[in-house]
């Protein structure tokens, strides 16, 4: 009789232990799933920031949805698209405007990508994008990068976006600033950023050589 009672108590302990272990595993799996889903959702919400594209970039190329690169024409005035990556006109120097969340893009010819007020074609909403010299008071030279997944949209101060046009001439290979009005042109404002050269590290922020660290320790 005593042995039966002991066996029953032992079985109840094992059963309770098993339930406790199952509950612990369930809770761990639940919190693990919540953590993973929260992390994935956070990535989806955050995506890339514009600084991820341009913060450390000195020189970039901008590739349009059509597979062509933003080109500063050699007339030192016009801007277009071209597939020729060997041209120096596809290289743009990045200048971050402090405290504004905007950038300037300087062409190989020393002029800046500018959202002009000149109509590309009479009767059309698109405006010309040109190269022009810098002016501190000219906000038309400033572009706000907006991340869109692995791409970036460049928004002018007037609310228009840098757009790589397609179709038949005179639209083919042209670049304007405009707001897409149809779903067919939504992707024309997406640009892929190719970093060609990074900025030199700030010597004040660079880590001190080991020899200097050892010397400072000795002096202490």
GILIN-V665352 format. One record per helix or strand. SS is the DSSP state (A for helix, B for strand). FROM is the first residue (numbers start at 1). TO is the last residue. If there is no record, write none. Layout:
ss: [SS:SS]
from: [FROM:FROM]
to: [TO:TO]
This chain:
ss: [A:A:B:B:B:A:B:B:B:B:A:B:B:B:B:A:B:A]
from: [2:50:57:69:78:88:92:102:112:127:139:143:151:161:174:183:191:210]
to: [46:54:64:72:82:90:97:106:119:132:141:148:156:164:178:189:198:219]
